[in-house]
Amino acid sequence: MAVFGGIEAGGTKFVCLVGSGVDDLRAETSFPTTTPDETITRSIDFFKSQGVHEKLHAVGIGSFGPVDLNPTSQTFGCITTTPKPHWAHTDFSGRIERAVGIPVVIDTDVNAAALGEATWGAGRGLDTIVYLTIGTGIGGGCITGGRLLHGLSHPEMGHLRIPHSLERDPYPGACPFHGDCLEGLAAGPALKGRWGQPAENLPPDHPAWTLEAHYLALGLVNAICTLAPQRIILGGGVMKRTVLYPLIRREVQELLRGYLLFPEITERIDEYIVAPGLGDRAGVLGAIALAKKAVEQAPEGTSVRTF
């Protein structure tokens, strides 16, 4: 059985995995995201310790971004304009590939999570899904027609501009680029900045959750109207507060105002807006799925890196 490596590169921690799928996980490690040199070196050391030349066919990376995914670009595989200190313009996939000597394929962490969920989780059997993670930041990945969505770049759903009533919510927003975009209003740092304490410390009946559900529902309605997903999967640390799910579902229905009369939305919304089937492993398993799919589908003689 072919074995692959996976890296979920998050802004807070890295998770590295070796296996072939959800039922075949052979080795795993995690460590804090520090400097690029230290963190990438620890990833390389992990795969080398697993005998990459003997075992692994390829390594998949699901990375925080933005990431240059244009294979003809001189900065392909690099993290570009991230606000994370020291990581802007880091050659991520190139350094891994040179060190381990096997093909490396890279995408965003949320696209990887979307692929993981489509392959083994809550999106299995569907060909158009949206995966949104709400944590330290907000990011969205999309599979449409069975393929990950790419274009000029990758989706940046966390930076949707949504209505912001300063009368209802005077908080200016936390995004260093846009202030009160979706991420600036609804990611973990915004919750802490607005309410003075981390999201995990806020009780279930706190008014934070009604406002949070409103902002997230605005983002989801934009995704529903533009991408028409068959299912929306919500992950990330903030969504561990499960009180959010019913609030978001109800708010989505209210915002749509009966415009989209699909039973998935009007009658079965509990099955339409859901938690990840793979839980916290969606991203790293998605990285395995990236590597596996690239190797399996690359035409003979074609580099996995550019497929």
Secondary structure, 3 states (H helix, E strand, C coil): CCEEEEEEECCCEEEEEEEEECCEEEEEEEEECCCHHHHHHHHHHHHHHCCHHHHEEEEEEEECCCECCCCCCCCCCEECCCCCCCCCCEEHHHHHHHHHCCCEEEEEHHHHHHHHHHHHCCCCCCCCEEEEEECCCEEEEEEECCEECCCCCCCCHHHCCCCCCCCCCCCCCCECCCECCHHHHHCHHHHHHHHCCCHHHCCCCCCHHHHHHHHHHHHHHHHHHHHCCCEEEEECHHHHCCCHHHHHHHHHHHHHCCCCCCHHHHCCHHHHEECCCCHHHHHHHHHHHHHHHHHHHCCCCCCHHHC
